[in-house]
Amino acid sequence: MSKKFNENLLKALEASIEAAGICKQAMVDANDESCRAMYSAISKDCEKHIEMLRGEIELHKQQEKWDV
């Protein structure tokens, strides 16, 4: 039995990882410092989200609520 909330955690994790990667490449491709600063800030936020999501996944595993 798959739990939708676990699937949502995985989808959010995947999206955050993808967004972080896009921002890192965008910083390389950016043509000015303001764009680099914006992408850097977004990337840092994505990294925080990734950490939070991984923590929540681990918590679900410890609570035996993980079945994905």
Chimera marker file (.cmm) of the C-alpha trace (Angstrom):
<marker_set name="trace">
<marker id="1" x="0.000" y="0.000" z="0.000" r="1" g="1" b="0" radius="0.5"/>
<marker id="2" x="1.560" y="3.246" z="-1.113" r="1" g="1" b="0" radius="0.5"/>
<marker id="3" x="0.973" y="6.302" z="0.997" r="1" g="1" b="0" radius="0.5"/>
<marker id="4" x="0.392" y="9.478" z="-0.969" r="1" g="1" b="0" radius="0.5"/>
<marker id="5" x="2.228" y="11.643" z="1.568" r="1" g="1" b="0" radius="0.5"/>
<marker id="6" x="5.382" y="9.579" z="1.064" r="1" g="1" b="0" radius="0.5"/>
<marker id="7" x="5.080" y="9.915" z="-2.697" r="1" g="1" b="0" radius="0.5"/>
<marker id="8" x="4.697" y="13.668" z="-2.260" r="1" g="1" b="0" radius="0.5"/>
<marker id="9" x="7.883" y="13.791" z="-0.185" r="1" g="1" b="0" radius="0.5"/>
<marker id="10" x="9.763" y="12.001" z="-2.960" r="1" g="1" b="0" radius="0.5"/>
<marker id="11" x="8.329" y="14.295" z="-5.637" r="1" g="1" b="0" radius="0.5"/>
<marker id="12" x="9.243" y="17.382" z="-3.627" r="1" g="1" b="0" radius="0.5"/>
<marker id="13" x="12.754" y="16.025" z="-3.007" r="1" g="1" b="0" radius="0.5"/>
<marker id="14" x="13.257" y="15.294" z="-6.698" r="1" g="1" b="0" radius="0.5"/>
<marker id="15" x="11.990" y="18.754" z="-7.687" r="1" g="1" b="0" radius="0.5"/>
<marker id="16" x="14.209" y="20.473" z="-5.121" r="1" g="1" b="0" radius="0.5"/>
<marker id="17" x="17.278" y="18.568" z="-6.289" r="1" g="1" b="0" radius="0.5"/>
<marker id="18" x="16.496" y="19.484" z="-9.884" r="1" g="1" b="0" radius="0.5"/>
<marker id="19" x="15.925" y="23.152" z="-8.990" r="1" g="1" b="0" radius="0.5"/>
<marker id="20" x="19.226" y="23.293" z="-7.087" r="1" g="1" b="0" radius="0.5"/>
<marker id="21" x="21.039" y="21.905" z="-10.123" r="1" g="1" b="0" radius="0.5"/>
<marker id="22" x="19.382" y="24.393" z="-12.451" r="1" g="1" b="0" radius="0.5"/>
<marker id="23" x="20.353" y="27.280" z="-10.176" r="1" g="1" b="0" radius="0.5"/>
<marker id="24" x="23.967" y="26.129" z="-9.992" r="1" g="1" b="0" radius="0.5"/>
<marker id="25" x="24.179" y="26.024" z="-13.774" r="1" g="1" b="0" radius="0.5"/>
<marker id="26" x="22.336" y="29.342" z="-14.041" r="1" g="1" b="0" radius="0.5"/>
<marker id="27" x="24.986" y="30.965" z="-11.813" r="1" g="1" b="0" radius="0.5"/>
<marker id="28" x="27.631" y="29.859" z="-14.300" r="1" g="1" b="0" radius="0.5"/>
<marker id="29" x="25.592" y="31.129" z="-17.249" r="1" g="1" b="0" radius="0.5"/>
<marker id="30" x="24.453" y="34.396" z="-15.618" r="1" g="1" b="0" radius="0.5"/>
<marker id="31" x="25.595" y="37.616" z="-17.242" r="1" g="1" b="0" radius="0.5"/>
<marker id="32" x="25.695" y="39.834" z="-14.136" r="1" g="1" b="0" radius="0.5"/>
<marker id="33" x="26.204" y="39.745" z="-10.392" r="1" g="1" b="0" radius="0.5"/>
<marker id="34" x="22.573" y="40.419" z="-9.485" r="1" g="1" b="0" radius="0.5"/>
<marker id="35" x="21.475" y="37.285" z="-11.358" r="1" g="1" b="0" radius="0.5"/>
<marker id="36" x="24.234" y="35.258" z="-9.721" r="1" g="1" b="0" radius="0.5"/>
<marker id="37" x="23.183" y="36.527" z="-6.301" r="1" g="1" b="0" radius="0.5"/>
<marker id="38" x="19.556" y="35.627" z="-6.984" r="1" g="1" b="0" radius="0.5"/>
<marker id="39" x="20.420" y="32.114" z="-8.168" r="1" g="1" b="0" radius="0.5"/>
<marker id="40" x="22.773" y="31.653" z="-5.233" r="1" g="1" b="0" radius="0.5"/>
<marker id="41" x="20.011" y="32.556" z="-2.767" r="1" g="1" b="0" radius="0.5"/>
<marker id="42" x="17.536" y="30.238" z="-4.488" r="1" g="1" b="0" radius="0.5"/>
<marker id="43" x="20.109" y="27.442" z="-4.512" r="1" g="1" b="0" radius="0.5"/>
<marker id="44" x="20.699" y="27.851" z="-0.762" r="1" g="1" b="0" radius="0.5"/>
<marker id="45" x="16.946" y="27.676" z="-0.169" r="1" g="1" b="0" radius="0.5"/>
<marker id="46" x="16.742" y="24.513" z="-2.282" r="1" g="1" b="0" radius="0.5"/>
<marker id="47" x="19.548" y="22.938" z="-0.251" r="1" g="1" b="0" radius="0.5"/>
<marker id="48" x="17.635" y="23.722" z="2.955" r="1" g="1" b="0" radius="0.5"/>
<marker id="49" x="14.496" y="22.152" z="1.472" r="1" g="1" b="0" radius="0.5"/>
<marker id="50" x="16.452" y="19.066" z="0.424" r="1" g="1" b="0" radius="0.5"/>
<marker id="51" x="17.799" y="18.699" z="3.949" r="1" g="1" b="0" radius="0.5"/>
<marker id="52" x="14.318" y="19.120" z="5.456" r="1" g="1" b="0" radius="0.5"/>
<marker id="53" x="12.771" y="16.609" z="3.057" r="1" g="1" b="0" radius="0.5"/>
<marker id="54" x="15.483" y="14.022" z="3.678" r="1" g="1" b="0" radius="0.5"/>
<marker id="55" x="14.978" y="14.493" z="7.402" r="1" g="1" b="0" radius="0.5"/>
<marker id="56" x="11.251" y="13.965" z="7.083" r="1" g="1" b="0" radius="0.5"/>
<marker id="57" x="11.796" y="10.828" z="5.004" r="1" g="1" b="0" radius="0.5"/>
<marker id="58" x="14.127" y="9.451" z="7.685" r="1" g="1" b="0" radius="0.5"/>
<marker id="59" x="11.552" y="10.283" z="10.353" r="1" g="1" b="0" radius="0.5"/>
<marker id="60" x="8.866" y="8.396" z="8.410" r="1" g="1" b="0" radius="0.5"/>
<marker id="61" x="11.208" y="5.403" z="8.174" r="1" g="1" b="0" radius="0.5"/>
<marker id="62" x="11.871" y="5.474" z="11.927" r="1" g="1" b="0" radius="0.5"/>
<marker id="63" x="8.127" y="5.732" z="12.610" r="1" g="1" b="0" radius="0.5"/>
<marker id="64" x="7.502" y="2.828" z="10.211" r="1" g="1" b="0" radius="0.5"/>
<marker id="65" x="5.300" y="5.029" z="8.030" r="1" g="1" b="0" radius="0.5"/>
<marker id="66" x="7.541" y="4.613" z="4.974" r="1" g="1" b="0" radius="0.5"/>
<marker id="67" x="6.376" y="2.160" z="2.352" r="1" g="1" b="0" radius="0.5"/>
<marker id="68" x="7.636" y="3.560" z="-0.923" r="1" g="1" b="0" radius="0.5"/>
<link id1="1" id2="2" r="1" g="1" b="0" radius="0.2"/>
<link id1="2" id2="3" r="1" g="1" b="0" radius="0.2"/>
<link id1="3" id2="4" r="1" g="1" b="0" radius="0.2"/>
<link id1="4" id2="5" r="1" g="1" b="0" radius="0.2"/>
<link id1="5" id2="6" r="1" g="1" b="0" radius="0.2"/>
<link id1="6" id2="7" r="1" g="1" b="0" radius="0.2"/>
<link id1="7" id2="8" r="1" g="1" b="0" radius="0.2"/>
<link id1="8" id2="9" r="1" g="1" b="0" radius="0.2"/>
<link id1="9" id2="10" r="1" g="1" b="0" radius="0.2"/>
<link id1="10" id2="11" r="1" g="1" b="0" radius="0.2"/>
<link id1="11" id2="12" r="1" g="1" b="0" radius="0.2"/>
<link id1="12" id2="13" r="1" g="1" b="0" radius="0.2"/>
<link id1="13" id2="14" r="1" g="1" b="0" radius="0.2"/>
<link id1="14" id2="15" r="1" g="1" b="0" radius="0.2"/>
<link id1="15" id2="16" r="1" g="1" b="0" radius="0.2"/>
<link id1="16" id2="17" r="1" g="1" b="0" radius="0.2"/>
<link id1="17" id2="18" r="1" g="1" b="0" radius="0.2"/>
<link id1="18" id2="19" r="1" g="1" b="0" radius="0.2"/>
<link id1="19" id2="20" r="1" g="1" b="0" radius="0.2"/>
<link id1="20" id2="21" r="1" g="1" b="0" radius="0.2"/>
<link id1="21" id2="22" r="1" g="1" b="0" radius="0.2"/>
<link id1="22" id2="23" r="1" g="1" b="0" radius="0.2"/>
<link id1="23" id2="24" r="1" g="1" b="0" radius="0.2"/>
<link id1="24" id2="25" r="1" g="1" b="0" radius="0.2"/>
<link id1="25" id2="26" r="1" g="1" b="0" radius="0.2"/>
<link id1="26" id2="27" r="1" g="1" b="0" radius="0.2"/>
<link id1="27" id2="28" r="1" g="1" b="0" radius="0.2"/>
<link id1="28" id2="29" r="1" g="1" b="0" radius="0.2"/>
<link id1="29" id2="30" r="1" g="1" b="0" radius="0.2"/>
<link id1="30" id2="31" r="1" g="1" b="0" radius="0.2"/>
<link id1="31" id2="32" r="1" g="1" b="0" radius="0.2"/>
<link id1="32" id2="33" r="1" g="1" b="0" radius="0.2"/>
<link id1="33" id2="34" r="1" g="1" b="0" radius="0.2"/>
<link id1="34" id2="35" r="1" g="1" b="0" radius="0.2"/>
<link id1="35" id2="36" r="1" g="1" b="0" radius="0.2"/>
<link id1="36" id2="37" r="1" g="1" b="0" radius="0.2"/>
<link id1="37" id2="38" r="1" g="1" b="0" radius="0.2"/>
<link id1="38" id2="39" r="1" g="1" b="0" radius="0.2"/>
<link id1="39" id2="40" r="1" g="1" b="0" radius="0.2"/>
<link id1="40" id2="41" r="1" g="1" b="0" radius="0.2"/>
<link id1="41" id2="42" r="1" g="1" b="0" radius="0.2"/>
<link id1="42" id2="43" r="1" g="1" b="0" radius="0.2"/>
<link id1="43" id2="44" r="1" g="1" b="0" radius="0.2"/>
<link id1="44" id2="45" r="1" g="1" b="0" radius="0.2"/>
<link id1="45" id2="46" r="1" g="1" b="0" radius="0.2"/>
<link id1="46" id2="47" r="1" g="1" b="0" radius="0.2"/>
<link id1="47" id2="48" r="1" g="1" b="0" radius="0.2"/>
<link id1="48" id2="49" r="1" g="1" b="0" radius="0.2"/>
<link id1="49" id2="50" r="1" g="1" b="0" radius="0.2"/>
<link id1="50" id2="51" r="1" g="1" b="0" radius="0.2"/>
<link id1="51" id2="52" r="1" g="1" b="0" radius="0.2"/>
<link id1="52" id2="53" r="1" g="1" b="0" radius="0.2"/>
<link id1="53" id2="54" r="1" g="1" b="0" radius="0.2"/>
<link id1="54" id2="55" r="1" g="1" b="0" radius="0.2"/>
<link id1="55" id2="56" r="1" g="1" b="0" radius="0.2"/>
<link id1="56" id2="57" r="1" g="1" b="0" radius="0.2"/>
<link id1="57" id2="58" r="1" g="1" b="0" radius="0.2"/>
<link id1="58" id2="59" r="1" g="1" b="0" radius="0.2"/>
<link id1="59" id2="60" r="1" g="1" b="0" radius="0.2"/>
<link id1="60" id2="61" r="1" g="1" b="0" radius="0.2"/>
<link id1="61" id2="62" r="1" g="1" b="0" radius="0.2"/>
<link id1="62" id2="63" r="1" g="1" b="0" radius="0.2"/>
<link id1="63" id2="64" r="1" g="1" b="0" radius="0.2"/>
<link id1="64" id2="65" r="1" g="1" b="0" radius="0.2"/>
<link id1="65" id2="66" r="1" g="1" b="0" radius="0.2"/>
<link id1="66" id2="67" r="1" g="1" b="0" radius="0.2"/>
<link id1="67" id2="68" r="1" g="1" b="0" radius="0.2"/>
</marker_set>
